[in-house]
Amino acid sequence: MRALLVEDDEMIGRSLSLALEGAGWSVDWVRDGVLALSALADGGYTCALLDLGLPGHDGVEVLRRVRDRGDVTPVLVLTARDGLEDRIRTLDLGADDYLLKPFEFRELLARMRAVVRRRDGSAHSLIGGAGLQLDLTTREVLVDGQREALTAREFALLHALLERPGAILSREQLEHRLYGWGEEVTSNAVDVLIHGMRRKIGPDAIRNVRGLGWRVVVM
């Protein structure tokens, strides 16, 4: 899964990026509000982590503009501002959650999982259908109730497909979800990943639509 980190503090941004990547996320890190708006306009993010005290446009303005243009990317505000009015204002503008600095990294991951579940329309950690489900908490796939471990990229791929069951996602769309800025992507990276996935979840679970991309059909 891919996250946008909007944080102007060098030490916080670097440490959070490394920690999130270690937890299996692809992370794009920007340091001001103008770049944040540009990155979000490109789309493809599972969620955004937004500081409020930013150069260019502050976090409140970024949030306002993002929601005004209809962008529903889950936004988790990370800030040292602990005033009640700040919390009310950002939540009313469309923030999905609000976490005060300093925070425990495990809590951040749990809150990220929670906002993603809500975006997927589920109060539970499982998405998908009866025969094929993805556990957002354990990052495992359930095939007819049997659990299989997934790599970070396998999890991100299946999550992208199960968000829109039946919809065809192109190679470019999948690459956009799997890889962060600056990561080298080989021409057959998605094909290799899907080939490996089929050994775990069955040969017919991820279907190729020739010339268009791939889709998952769940019952």
N, CA and C of each residue as an Amber inpcrd file, in Angstrom:
protein
   657
   0.8500000  -1.1800000   0.0000000   0.0000000   0.0000000   0.0000000
   0.8920000   1.2370000   0.0000000   0.3530000   2.3310000  -0.4910000
   1.1490000   3.5310000  -0.7160000   0.6080000   4.6980000   0.1060000
   1.5080000   5.3610000   0.8300000   1.1200000   6.4810000   1.6770000
   1.8480000   7.7440000   1.2510000   1.1660000   8.8800000   1.4060000
   1.8040000  10.1840000   1.2250000   2.0650000  10.7590000   2.6100000
   3.3290000  11.0610000   2.8950000   3.7110000  11.6820000   4.1590000
   4.0050000  13.1580000   3.8920000   3.2710000  14.0270000   4.5790000
   3.4510000  15.4760000   4.4260000   3.9960000  16.0070000   5.7520000
   5.2940000  16.2410000   5.7900000   5.9740000  16.6020000   7.0450000
   7.2120000  17.4280000   6.7120000   7.3060000  18.6370000   7.2870000
   8.4400000  19.5030000   6.9610000   9.6300000  19.3110000   7.8880000
   9.4540000  18.6200000   8.9980000  10.5670000  18.3650000   9.9020000
  11.4120000  17.2160000   9.3470000  12.6790000  17.4890000   9.0750000
  13.5660000  16.5140000   8.4290000  13.7040000  15.2360000   9.2590000
  13.9400000  15.3760000  10.5510000  14.1710000  14.2050000  11.3910000
  12.9090000  13.3510000  11.5110000  11.7620000  14.0030000  11.7430000
  10.5080000  13.2590000  11.8570000  10.1590000  12.5920000  10.5330000
  10.2790000  13.3470000   9.4390000   9.9330000  12.7970000   8.1330000
  10.7840000  11.6080000   7.7510000  12.0810000  11.6990000   7.9910000
  12.9830000  10.6020000   7.6250000  12.7070000   9.3580000   8.4760000
  12.5510000   9.5570000   9.7840000  12.3230000   8.4020000  10.6570000
  10.9770000   7.7410000  10.3710000   9.9420000   8.5460000  10.1030000
   8.6300000   7.9770000   9.7830000   8.6600000   7.2330000   8.4490000
   9.3300000   7.8020000   7.4680000   9.4340000   7.1370000   6.1580000
  10.0760000   5.7660000   6.3080000  11.1950000   5.7040000   7.0260000
  11.8940000   4.4360000   7.2110000  11.0440000   3.4340000   7.9770000
  10.3600000   3.9070000   9.0160000   9.5280000   3.0080000   9.8180000
   8.3560000   2.4630000   9.0030000   7.7140000   3.3210000   8.2160000
   6.5830000   2.8770000   7.3930000   7.0360000   1.8990000   6.3110000
   8.1710000   2.1810000   5.7000000   8.6880000   1.2530000   4.6980000
   9.0220000  -0.0930000   5.3280000   9.5430000  -0.0640000   6.5580000
   9.8090000  -1.3060000   7.2710000   8.5510000  -2.0850000   7.5940000
   7.4120000  -1.3670000   7.6770000   6.1190000  -2.0100000   7.9520000
   5.3910000  -2.4070000   6.6670000   6.0620000  -2.2420000   5.5310000
   5.4910000  -2.7230000   4.2740000   4.7970000  -1.6860000   3.4210000
   4.8800000  -0.4080000   3.7870000   4.2650000   0.6500000   2.9950000
   5.2660000   1.2170000   1.9940000   4.7800000   1.6170000   0.8260000
   5.5400000   2.4830000  -0.0690000   5.2110000   3.9160000   0.3170000
   6.2380000   4.7470000   0.4910000   6.0370000   6.0880000   1.0440000
   6.6070000   7.1510000   0.1140000   5.7990000   8.1570000  -0.1900000
   6.2600000   9.3750000  -0.8420000   6.2380000  10.4790000   0.2060000
   7.3620000  11.1730000   0.3750000   7.4840000  12.1820000   1.4210000
   7.6510000  13.5550000   0.7900000   6.7560000  14.4860000   1.1270000
   6.8750000  15.8800000   0.6930000   6.9290000  16.7680000   1.9230000
   7.4960000  17.9820000   1.7410000   7.7880000  18.8330000   2.8840000
   6.9940000  20.1350000   2.9180000   6.0870000  20.3590000   1.9540000
   5.2780000  21.5800000   2.0090000   3.9060000  21.3260000   1.4130000
   3.0050000  22.2790000   1.6570000   1.6250000  22.1100000   1.2490000
   1.3980000  22.1380000  -0.2460000   2.2060000  22.9020000  -0.9730000
   2.0560000  22.9770000  -2.4250000   2.3570000  21.6200000  -3.0610000
   3.4670000  21.0070000  -2.6370000   3.8170000  19.6850000  -3.1660000
   2.8070000  18.6280000  -2.7340000   2.2420000  18.7930000  -1.5400000
   1.2320000  17.8430000  -1.0800000   0.0050000  17.8530000  -1.9880000
  -0.4600000  19.0400000  -2.3470000  -1.6220000  19.1460000  -3.2370000
  -1.3240000  18.5450000  -4.6030000  -0.1160000  18.7730000  -5.1020000
   0.2680000  18.2220000  -6.3960000   0.3180000  16.6990000  -6.3500000
   0.9060000  16.1560000  -5.2860000   1.0120000  14.7010000  -5.1590000
  -0.3620000  14.0570000  -5.0450000  -1.2370000  14.6440000  -4.2490000
  -2.5790000  14.0790000  -4.0810000  -3.3970000  14.1720000  -5.3560000
  -3.1300000  15.1920000  -6.1640000  -3.8340000  15.3170000  -7.4420000
  -3.4890000  14.1560000  -8.3750000  -2.2710000  13.6270000  -8.2410000
  -1.8750000  12.4840000  -9.0680000  -2.5890000  11.2170000  -8.6460000
  -3.0330000  11.1480000  -7.3840000  -3.8200000  10.0210000  -6.9000000
  -2.9870000   8.7860000  -6.6110000  -3.6870000   7.6970000  -6.2640000
  -3.0430000   6.4200000  -6.0420000  -2.6430000   6.1370000  -4.6060000
  -2.9870000   7.0280000  -3.6700000  -2.5700000   6.8280000  -2.2860000
  -3.6440000   6.1080000  -1.4800000  -3.1950000   5.1480000  -0.6760000
  -4.1060000   4.4710000   0.2330000  -4.5140000   5.3980000   1.3540000
  -3.5850000   6.2230000   1.8240000  -3.9060000   7.2410000   2.8130000
  -2.8170000   8.3040000   2.8150000  -3.1070000   9.4410000   3.4590000
  -2.1480000  10.5390000   3.5920000  -1.9720000  10.8710000   5.0620000
  -0.7270000  11.1420000   5.4430000  -0.3930000  11.5730000   6.8030000
  -0.0020000  13.0330000   6.7120000  -0.7610000  13.9000000   7.3580000
  -0.6640000  15.3390000   7.1170000  -0.3200000  16.1110000   8.3850000
   0.8370000  16.7910000   8.3670000   1.1670000  17.7390000   9.4270000
   0.3990000  19.0310000   9.1650000   0.1660000  19.8070000  10.2030000
  -0.5710000  21.0620000  10.0230000   0.3490000  22.2530000   9.7950000
   1.4800000  22.3000000  10.4890000   2.3790000  23.4420000  10.3640000
   3.3300000  23.2870000   9.1960000   2.8780000  23.6670000   8.0020000
   3.6530000  23.4560000   6.7790000   3.9490000  24.7800000   6.0890000
   5.0860000  24.8670000   5.3800000   5.3120000  26.0250000   4.5040000
   4.4590000  25.9100000   3.2480000   4.3640000  27.0020000   2.4980000
   3.5300000  27.0010000   1.2860000   2.0820000  27.1740000   1.6740000
   1.3430000  26.0840000   1.7570000  -0.0070000  26.0590000   2.3330000
   0.0700000  25.2430000   3.6150000  -0.5680000  25.7200000   4.6810000
  -0.5550000  24.9040000   5.8860000  -1.4880000  23.7110000   5.7200000
  -1.4140000  22.7820000   6.6890000  -2.1770000  21.5440000   6.5650000
  -3.6710000  21.7560000   6.4890000  -4.1780000  22.7500000   7.1940000
  -5.6150000  23.0370000   7.1490000  -6.0370000  23.4360000   5.7350000
  -5.2470000  24.2760000   5.0800000  -5.5630000  24.7000000   3.7160000
  -5.4570000  23.5330000   2.7450000  -4.4430000  22.6920000   2.9420000
  -4.3150000  21.4990000   2.0910000  -5.5580000  20.6350000   2.2190000
  -5.9810000  20.3890000   3.4440000  -7.1540000  19.5530000   3.6770000
  -8.3960000  20.1660000   3.0510000  -8.5710000  21.4720000   3.2040000
  -9.7320000  22.1380000   2.6310000  -9.7590000  21.9850000   1.1090000
  -8.6390000  22.2270000   0.4690000  -8.5890000  22.1650000  -0.9980000
  -8.7890000  20.7390000  -1.5050000  -8.2050000  19.7880000  -0.7950000
  -8.3480000  18.3900000  -1.1950000  -9.8090000  17.9620000  -1.1470000
 -10.5010000  18.2970000  -0.0740000 -11.9060000  17.8920000   0.0450000
 -12.7990000  18.7070000  -0.8920000 -12.4600000  19.9610000  -1.1260000
 -13.2640000  20.7820000  -2.0300000 -13.2490000  20.2330000  -3.4610000
 -12.1520000  19.6130000  -3.8540000 -12.1000000  19.0690000  -5.2180000
 -12.5750000  17.6170000  -5.2920000 -13.1370000  17.1170000  -4.1820000
 -13.7710000  15.8030000  -4.1970000 -12.8480000  14.6400000  -3.9420000
 -11.6210000  14.8870000  -3.4950000 -10.6610000  13.8340000  -3.2040000
 -11.0270000  13.1820000  -1.8720000 -11.2570000  11.8600000  -1.8960000
 -11.6890000  11.1600000  -0.6870000 -10.5650000  10.3250000  -0.0750000
  -9.3230000  10.5740000  -0.4750000  -8.1950000   9.8680000   0.1320000
  -8.2500000  10.0110000   1.6490000  -8.1770000   8.9100000   2.4070000
  -8.1750000   9.0300000   3.8670000  -7.0040000   9.8930000   4.3370000
  -7.2780000  10.8570000   5.2140000  -6.2590000  11.7710000   5.7260000
  -6.1930000  11.6430000   7.2420000  -5.0060000  11.3090000   7.7220000
  -4.7390000  11.2350000   9.1550000  -3.8260000  12.4000000   9.5180000
  -4.3300000  13.3090000  10.3350000  -3.5590000  14.4910000  10.7390000
  -2.5910000  14.1120000  11.8580000  -1.3160000  14.4600000  11.6730000
  -0.2850000  14.2460000  12.6830000   0.2420000  15.6140000  13.0840000
   0.0350000  16.0250000  14.3280000   0.3900000  17.3920000  14.6970000
   0.6600000  17.5060000  16.1930000   1.4010000  18.5500000  16.5420000
   1.6240000  18.8670000  17.9540000   0.5540000  19.8110000  18.4900000
  -0.3270000  20.3140000  17.6250000  -1.3930000  21.2180000  18.0670000
  -2.4550000  20.4220000  18.8290000  -2.5590000  20.6880000  20.1210000
  -3.4620000  19.8830000  20.9400000  -4.7300000  20.6300000  21.3680000
  -4.9730000  21.8020000  20.7830000  -6.1630000  22.5510000  21.1410000
  -7.4360000  21.9140000  20.6160000  -8.5130000  22.0080000  21.3830000
  -9.7940000  21.4270000  20.9810000 -10.2780000  22.0290000  19.6670000
 -10.1330000  23.3460000  19.4950000 -10.6190000  23.9950000  18.2790000
  -9.8870000  23.4880000  17.0420000  -8.5780000  23.2290000  17.1700000
  -7.8240000  22.6790000  16.0390000  -8.3520000  21.3060000  15.6520000
  -8.6410000  20.4680000  16.6450000  -9.1410000  19.1300000  16.3540000
 -10.5130000  19.2000000  15.6930000 -11.3950000  20.0320000  16.2500000
 -12.7430000  20.1540000  15.6880000 -12.6760000  20.6820000  14.2540000
 -11.8490000  21.6910000  14.0460000 -11.7640000  22.3150000  12.7260000
 -11.3080000  21.3270000  11.6610000 -10.2330000  20.5810000  11.9420000
  -9.7090000  19.6600000  10.9300000 -10.6640000  18.4920000  10.6970000
 -11.2920000  17.9970000  11.7520000 -12.2440000  16.8990000  11.5630000
 -13.4610000  17.3690000  10.7650000 -13.9300000  18.5790000  11.0370000
 -15.0570000  19.1200000  10.2830000 -14.7030000  19.3670000   8.8140000
 -13.4390000  19.6580000   8.5490000 -13.0020000  19.8750000   7.1620000
 -12.8480000  18.5740000   6.3850000 -12.8740000  17.4370000   7.0950000
 -12.8230000  16.1660000   6.3900000 -11.6790000  15.2600000   6.7490000
 -10.9050000  15.6080000   7.7980000  -9.8670000  14.6810000   8.2550000
 -10.5280000  13.4180000   8.7930000  -9.8930000  12.2720000   8.5630000
 -10.4480000  11.0000000   9.0220000 -10.0230000  10.6520000  10.4410000
  -8.9030000  11.2210000  10.8860000  -8.4500000  10.9880000  12.2500000
  -7.4220000  12.0630000  12.5940000  -7.0640000  12.1260000  13.8820000
  -6.2110000  13.1990000  14.3880000  -5.3330000  12.5950000  15.4690000
  -4.0180000  12.6220000  15.2850000  -3.0940000  11.9960000  16.2200000
  -2.0650000  13.0200000  16.6730000  -1.9280000  13.1550000  17.9920000
  -1.0190000  14.1450000  18.5460000   0.4130000  13.6190000  18.6290000
   1.3550000  14.4850000  18.2710000   2.7690000  14.1710000  18.4610000
   3.1440000  14.5000000  19.9060000   4.0450000  13.7210000  20.5000000
   4.6430000  12.4790000  19.9810000   3.6600000  11.3250000  20.1390000
   3.8120000  10.3040000  19.3160000   2.9060000   9.1570000  19.3570000
   3.7180000   7.8780000  19.2090000   3.1020000   6.7780000  19.5970000
   3.7040000   5.4660000  19.4160000   3.4570000   5.0050000  17.9810000
   4.4910000   4.4750000  17.3480000   4.3690000   4.0670000  15.9500000
   3.3100000   2.9860000  15.7680000   3.1950000   2.0770000  16.7290000
   2.1810000   1.0220000  16.6070000   0.7750000   1.6070000  16.5760000
   0.5540000   2.6800000  17.3460000  -0.7590000   3.3230000  17.3230000
  -1.0090000   3.9690000  15.9680000   0.0220000   4.5940000  15.3920000
  -0.1330000   5.1780000  14.0620000  -0.5480000   4.1150000  13.0550000
   0.1240000   2.9710000  13.0590000  -0.2260000   1.8950000  12.1250000
  -1.6640000   1.4290000  12.3350000  -2.0730000   1.3060000  13.5950000
  -3.4420000   0.8720000  13.8880000  -4.4610000   1.8850000  13.3770000
  -4.1740000   3.1650000  13.5480000  -5.0910000   4.2010000  13.0680000
  -5.1170000   4.2390000  11.5390000  -3.9790000   4.0000000  10.8980000
  -3.9540000   3.9260000   9.4360000  -4.8200000   2.7720000   8.9450000
  -4.6910000   1.6220000   9.5980000  -5.5420000   0.4850000   9.2240000
  -7.0130000   0.8220000   9.4060000  -7.3390000   1.5430000  10.4890000
  -8.7370000   1.8770000  10.7700000  -9.3210000   2.8000000   9.7120000
  -8.5730000   3.8460000   9.3030000  -9.1270000   4.7600000   8.3020000
  -9.2540000   4.0770000   6.9500000  -8.3520000   3.1340000   6.6580000
  -8.4540000   2.3950000   5.3960000  -9.6740000   1.4800000   5.4210000
  -9.9160000   0.8320000   6.5600000 -11.1120000  -0.0140000   6.6650000
 -12.3730000   0.8030000   6.4610000 -12.4340000   1.9750000   7.0730000
 -13.6270000   2.8120000   6.9050000 -13.7810000   3.2410000   5.4560000
 -12.6600000   3.5520000   4.8080000 -12.7320000   3.9400000   3.3960000
 -13.2470000   2.7760000   2.5420000 -12.8680000   1.5480000   2.9380000
 -13.3200000   0.3670000   2.2030000 -14.7400000  -0.0380000   2.5660000
 -15.3570000   0.6970000   3.5220000 -16.7280000   0.4130000   3.8980000
 -16.8840000  -0.7620000   4.8340000 -15.8370000  -1.0630000   5.5910000
 -15.8960000  -2.2060000   6.4960000 -15.4570000  -1.7970000   7.8910000
 -16.2080000  -2.2480000   8.8910000 -15.8110000  -2.0220000  10.2800000
 -14.8540000  -3.1070000  10.7480000 -14.6870000  -4.1230000   9.9290000
 -13.8510000  -5.2600000  10.2910000 -12.5640000  -5.2310000   9.4780000
 -11.6480000  -6.1190000   9.8230000 -10.3390000  -6.1160000   9.1660000
 -10.3440000  -6.8970000   7.8620000 -11.4360000  -7.5900000   7.5310000
 -11.4720000  -8.4190000   6.3340000 -12.2060000  -7.7140000   5.2000000
 -11.6000000  -7.7400000   4.0150000 -12.2910000  -7.2760000   2.8160000
 -12.2400000  -8.3910000   1.7820000 -13.1850000  -8.3780000   0.8510000
 -13.2420000  -9.4090000  -0.1780000 -14.5290000 -10.1910000  -0.0720000
 -14.5280000 -11.3960000  -0.6400000 -15.7090000 -12.2460000  -0.6350000
 -15.4680000 -13.5150000   0.1540000 -16.4220000 -14.4310000   0.0880000
 -16.3570000 -15.6290000   0.9140000 -15.1360000 -16.4890000   0.6040000
 -14.7840000 -16.6140000  -0.6700000 -13.6820000 -17.4990000  -1.0520000
 -12.3220000 -16.8500000  -1.0070000 -12.2870000 -15.5210000  -1.0710000
 -11.0100000 -14.8060000  -1.1020000 -11.1410000 -13.5340000  -0.2820000
 -10.4190000 -13.4750000   0.8160000 -10.4830000 -12.3160000   1.7110000
  -9.0710000 -11.8600000   2.0680000  -8.9660000 -10.5690000   2.3700000
  -7.6930000  -9.9940000   2.7770000  -7.8500000  -9.4450000   4.1800000
  -6.9600000  -9.8460000   5.0810000  -6.9840000  -9.3670000   6.4520000
  -6.0570000  -8.1680000   6.5580000  -6.6380000  -6.9710000   6.7750000
  -5.8490000  -5.7440000   6.8000000  -4.9930000  -5.6300000   8.0530000
  -5.3350000  -6.3820000   9.0860000  -4.5720000  -6.3190000  10.3270000
  -3.3460000  -7.2300000  10.2840000  -3.5490000  -8.4740000   9.8950000
  -2.4360000  -9.4350000   9.8710000  -1.7010000  -9.4390000   8.5370000
  -2.2890000  -8.7760000   7.5250000  -1.6990000  -8.7140000   6.1770000
  -1.5730000 -10.1110000   5.5650000  -2.6050000 -10.9320000   5.8060000
  -2.6720000 -12.2790000   5.2540000  -3.8670000 -12.3840000   4.3130000
  -3.8020000 -13.3620000   3.4110000  -4.9280000 -13.6490000   2.5500000
  -5.5890000 -14.9300000   3.0380000  -6.9240000 -14.9560000   2.9860000
  -7.6770000 -16.1550000   3.3390000  -8.2880000 -16.7210000   2.0720000
  -7.9080000 -17.9360000   1.7360000  -8.4380000 -18.6340000   0.5640000
  -9.2930000 -19.7830000   1.0750000 -10.6020000 -19.6530000   0.9170000
 -11.5460000 -20.6310000   1.4660000 -11.2740000 -20.8710000   2.9570000
 -10.9770000 -19.7920000   3.6610000 -10.7740000 -19.8600000   5.1050000
  -9.3640000 -20.2010000   5.5360000  -8.5110000 -20.6020000   4.6080000
  -7.1350000 -20.9540000   4.9390000  -6.2250000 -19.7350000   4.7430000
  -5.4370000 -19.4380000   5.7750000  -4.5930000 -18.2460000   5.7530000
  -3.2530000 -18.5140000   5.0640000  -2.8290000 -17.5120000   4.2920000
  -1.5190000 -17.5480000   3.6410000  -0.8190000 -16.2240000   3.8940000
   0.4680000 -16.2780000   4.2410000   1.2430000 -15.0620000   4.4440000
   1.5350000 -14.3940000   3.1040000   1.6100000 -13.0630000   3.1120000
   1.8920000 -12.2940000   1.9030000   3.0990000 -11.3930000   2.1340000
   3.8460000 -11.1480000   1.0720000   4.8700000 -10.1230000   1.1450000
   4.1840000  -8.7560000   1.1010000   4.9500000  -7.7070000   1.3810000
   4.3720000  -6.3600000   1.3790000   3.7950000  -6.0050000   0.0160000
   4.5050000  -6.3320000  -1.0570000   4.0200000  -5.9980000  -2.4000000
   2.8210000  -6.8620000  -2.7830000   2.8210000  -8.1300000  -2.4070000
   1.6630000  -8.9850000  -2.6830000   0.4280000  -8.4380000  -1.9730000
   0.5980000  -8.0320000  -0.7360000  -0.5190000  -7.4630000   0.0200000
  -1.0420000  -6.2010000  -0.6670000  -0.1310000  -5.3120000  -1.0820000
  -0.5430000  -4.0650000  -1.7290000  -1.2710000  -4.3460000  -3.0440000
  -0.7980000  -5.3150000  -3.8040000  -1.4330000  -5.6750000  -5.0800000
  -2.8520000  -6.1880000  -4.8550000  -2.9910000  -7.1300000  -3.9350000
  -4.3130000  -7.7200000  -3.7060000  -5.2650000  -6.7020000  -3.0940000
  -4.7410000  -5.8310000  -2.2390000  -5.5880000  -4.7840000  -1.6650000
  -6.1180000  -3.8630000  -2.7520000  -5.2730000  -3.4820000  -3.6930000
  -5.7090000  -2.6100000  -4.7910000  -6.8130000  -3.2750000  -5.6060000
  -6.6850000  -4.5600000  -5.8740000  -7.6800000  -5.2670000  -6.6780000
  -8.9800000  -5.5020000  -5.9060000  -8.8740000  -5.8090000  -4.6090000
 -10.0660000  -6.0960000  -3.8220000 -10.8140000  -4.8420000  -3.4050000
 -10.1730000  -3.6790000  -3.5010000 -10.8940000  -2.4240000  -3.2530000
 -12.0120000  -2.2400000  -4.2700000 -11.7660000  -2.7260000  -5.4850000
 -12.7490000  -2.5500000  -6.5700000 -12.9690000  -3.8940000  -7.2630000
 -13.6190000  -4.8440000  -6.5790000 -13.7900000  -6.1760000  -7.1550000
 -14.5280000  -6.1240000  -8.4960000 -13.9560000  -6.7900000  -9.4600000
 -14.5390000  -6.8140000 -10.7960000 -14.0010000  -5.7500000 -11.7200000
 -13.4650000  -4.6590000 -11.1600000 -12.9140000  -3.5830000 -11.9920000
 -11.5480000  -3.9970000 -12.5320000 -11.2470000  -3.5550000 -13.7410000
  -9.9660000  -3.8550000 -14.3660000  -8.9780000  -2.7480000 -14.0180000
  -7.8330000  -3.1410000 -13.4600000  -6.7740000  -2.1930000 -13.1540000
  -5.6200000  -2.4090000 -14.1290000  -5.1700000  -1.3450000 -14.7440000
  -4.1010000  -1.4300000 -15.7260000  -2.7460000  -1.6360000 -15.0440000
  -1.7560000  -1.9660000 -15.8530000  -0.3980000  -2.1010000 -15.3380000
   0.0470000  -0.8020000 -14.6700000  -0.2310000   0.3300000 -15.3170000
   0.1770000   1.6210000 -14.7840000  -0.4980000   1.9050000 -13.4480000
  -1.7890000   1.5850000 -13.3350000  -2.5070000   1.8180000 -12.0820000
  -1.9260000   0.9780000 -10.9490000  -1.5960000  -0.2730000 -11.2480000
  -1.0400000  -1.1400000 -10.2160000   0.3600000  -0.6870000  -9.8240000
   1.1720000  -0.3190000 -10.7910000   2.5140000   0.1800000 -10.4770000
   2.4300000   1.4210000  -9.6030000   1.4460000   2.2640000  -9.8830000
   1.2660000   3.5030000  -9.1280000   0.9600000   3.2120000  -7.6630000
   0.2560000   2.1080000  -7.4080000  -0.0910000   1.7390000  -6.0410000
   1.0380000   1.0000000  -5.3320000   1.8990000   0.3340000  -6.0890000
   2.9000000  -0.5400000  -5.4970000   4.2300000   0.1290000  -5.2140000
   4.5580000   1.1580000  -5.9800000   5.9000000   1.7100000  -5.9130000
   5.8790000   3.2000000  -5.6110000   6.8180000   3.6330000  -4.7820000
   6.9590000   5.0400000  -4.4640000   7.8220000   5.7580000  -5.4790000
   7.9580000   7.0750000  -5.3110000   8.7950000   7.8650000  -6.1970000
  10.2360000   7.3640000  -6.1470000  10.8640000   7.3340000  -7.2930000
  12.2830000   7.0050000  -7.3370000  12.5760000   5.5190000  -7.3060000
  11.5830000   4.6660000  -7.0660000  11.8330000   3.2270000  -7.0710000
  11.8990000   2.7230000  -8.5060000  12.8940000   1.9110000  -8.7690000
  13.0500000   1.3510000 -10.1070000  12.0270000   0.2450000 -10.3200000
  11.3010000   0.3240000 -11.4260000  10.2610000  -0.6500000 -11.7310000
  10.5830000  -1.3060000 -13.0730000  10.8130000  -2.6030000 -13.0670000
  11.0780000  -3.3080000 -14.3120000   9.7800000  -3.5030000 -15.0880000
   9.9100000  -3.7230000 -16.3840000   8.7300000  -3.7810000 -17.2570000
   7.8040000  -4.9470000 -16.9280000   8.3420000  -6.0210000 -16.3480000
   7.5030000  -7.1920000 -16.0540000   7.2820000  -7.3790000 -14.5610000
   7.4860000  -6.3250000 -13.7520000   7.3870000  -6.4550000 -12.2960000
   6.0040000  -6.9220000 -11.8630000   4.9570000  -6.3440000 -12.4420000
   3.5980000  -6.7280000 -12.0580000   3.3070000  -8.1660000 -12.4690000
   3.7610000  -8.5520000 -13.6540000   3.5380000  -9.9280000 -14.1290000
   4.1750000 -10.9430000 -13.1800000   5.4150000 -10.6760000 -12.7630000
   6.1240000 -11.5760000 -11.8530000   5.3940000 -11.6670000 -10.5190000
   4.9150000 -10.5370000 -10.0310000   4.2010000 -10.5120000  -8.7570000
   2.9070000 -11.3170000  -8.8410000   2.1560000 -11.1390000  -9.9050000
   0.8940000 -11.8630000 -10.0670000   1.1420000 -13.3530000 -10.2330000
   2.2030000 -13.7100000 -10.9490000   2.5450000 -15.1260000 -11.1140000
   2.7790000 -15.7760000  -9.7500000   3.5090000 -15.0900000  -8.8870000
   3.7420000 -15.6190000  -7.5520000   2.4790000 -15.6730000  -6.7190000
   1.6150000 -14.6590000  -6.8660000   0.3590000 -14.6300000  -6.1240000
  -0.5360000 -15.8090000  -6.4920000  -0.5620000 -16.1680000  -7.7560000
  -1.4490000 -17.2440000  -8.1960000  -1.0720000 -18.5750000  -7.5680000
   0.1940000 -18.7540000  -7.2180000   0.5940000 -19.9850000  -6.5390000
   0.0110000 -20.0570000  -5.1370000  -0.2950000 -18.9010000  -4.5560000
  -0.8300000 -18.8610000  -3.1950000  -2.3550000 -18.8630000  -3.1670000
  -2.9870000 -18.1850000  -4.1380000  -4.4430000 -18.0090000  -4.0510000
  -5.2090000 -18.7130000  -5.1690000  -4.4890000 -19.4150000  -6.0290000
  -5.1460000 -20.1500000  -7.1000000  -4.9680000 -19.4790000  -8.4500000
  -4.9220000 -20.2560000  -9.5260000  -4.6210000 -19.7150000 -10.8520000
  -5.6980000 -18.8220000 -11.4400000  -6.9270000 -18.9270000 -10.9430000
  -8.0280000 -18.1730000 -11.5470000  -8.4890000 -16.9860000 -10.7080000
  -7.8470000 -16.7460000  -9.5720000  -8.3110000 -15.6770000  -8.6820000
  -8.0550000 -14.2950000  -9.2820000  -6.8850000 -14.1080000  -9.8870000
  -6.5520000 -12.8500000 -10.5520000  -6.6010000 -13.1040000 -12.0490000
  -7.5210000 -12.4520000 -12.7110000  -7.7660000 -12.7270000 -14.1330000
  -7.1900000 -11.6190000 -15.0110000  -6.5020000 -12.0420000 -16.0560000
  -5.9500000 -11.0930000 -17.0170000  -6.9900000 -10.7680000 -18.0840000
  -7.1530000  -9.4870000 -18.3650000  -8.0110000  -9.0490000 -19.4600000
  -7.0700000  -8.5010000 -20.5230000  -6.8960000  -9.2450000 -21.5800000
  -5.8410000  -8.9870000 -22.5610000  -5.8580000  -7.5370000 -23.0530000
  -4.7010000  -6.9090000 -22.9450000  -4.5430000  -5.5530000 -23.4250000
  -5.0410000  -4.4730000 -22.4800000  -5.7110000  -4.8730000 -21.3770000
  -6.2850000  -3.8930000 -20.4580000  -5.6790000  -3.9460000 -19.0550000
  -5.5220000  -5.1560000 -18.5070000  -4.9870000  -5.2570000 -17.1660000
  -5.4830000  -6.4900000 -16.4540000  -5.7340000  -6.3650000 -15.1360000
  -6.1110000  -7.4940000 -14.3080000  -7.3000000  -7.1230000 -13.4170000
  -8.0200000  -8.1500000 -12.9990000  -9.1330000  -7.9300000 -12.0860000
  -9.3320000  -9.1530000 -11.2030000 -10.0160000  -8.9520000 -10.0860000
 -10.4090000 -10.0290000  -9.1880000 -11.9190000 -10.0160000  -9.1140000
 -12.5210000 -11.1820000  -9.2520000 -13.9740000 -11.3070000  -9.1210000
 -14.2470000 -12.1230000  -7.8640000 -14.9170000 -11.5270000  -6.8970000
 -15.2290000 -12.2290000  -5.6480000 -16.7250000 -12.4500000  -5.5520000
 -17.0800000 -13.5330000  -4.8800000 -18.4920000 -13.9070000  -4.7240000
 -18.9400000 -13.6030000  -3.3000000
